[in-house]
Amino acid sequence: QVQLVESGGGWVQPGGSLRLSCVASGSILSFGAMGWYRQAPGKQRELVASIDSGGHLTYADFVKGRFPISRDNAKNTLYLQMSSLKPEDTAVYYCARFPFSRWFDSWGQGTQVTVSS
């Protein structure tokens, strides 16, 4: 099973930027479409953005224009370029197949993003 490891999170002030990476232990093409998800304390996990193998993109309304998603199939890596960060973006961010399958997929450790002054 291909493992996914997220990185790039941290603490940033409102208005700041971060770039998240998700590296796969094998080919990300095996996943087809992939997505970034997030889970804030006390809230359900939610989709942030997705990209399929053909480059089609979808975004949650709360991040449109702020968090472009991209993938580098040659490097088996998924990216999320986060800008204009807000305190409400504070969450643990995860990458996974899109849509996530409870039968075939598992969540990694994620990467914590904290936005505060």
C-alpha positions, 0 to 999 in steps of 0.5 A: 500500500502506498503511504502518504506523508504530509509536511510543511505546516507550522505557525504563521501570522494572519495573512501569511503563507505556507506550502504543504507537501504530500510525498507518496512512497509510490506512484501517486498516479495509482490514486487517480484524483487526490485531495487535501483535507483538513480537520479543525479541533472539534470539527469534522474533517472537510475537503479543501481542494482536489486535483485529478490525474488530468489536472481538473481542480475543485476547491471548497468555497472557503479557500477559492483563490487562496490555496492552489493545489498542484501535483508533480507526478514525476516526484510523486508529490502533491502540493497546497500553496496556502496564502492569505491565511486566516485564523479559521484555517487553523487545522491539521491538514491531510492528503489522501485519495479523492474521494476518500474510501474508508474501505481502501484508504487510511489517513496519515499523521497530517501536518498542523497549520496554526494561524494566529497573531 
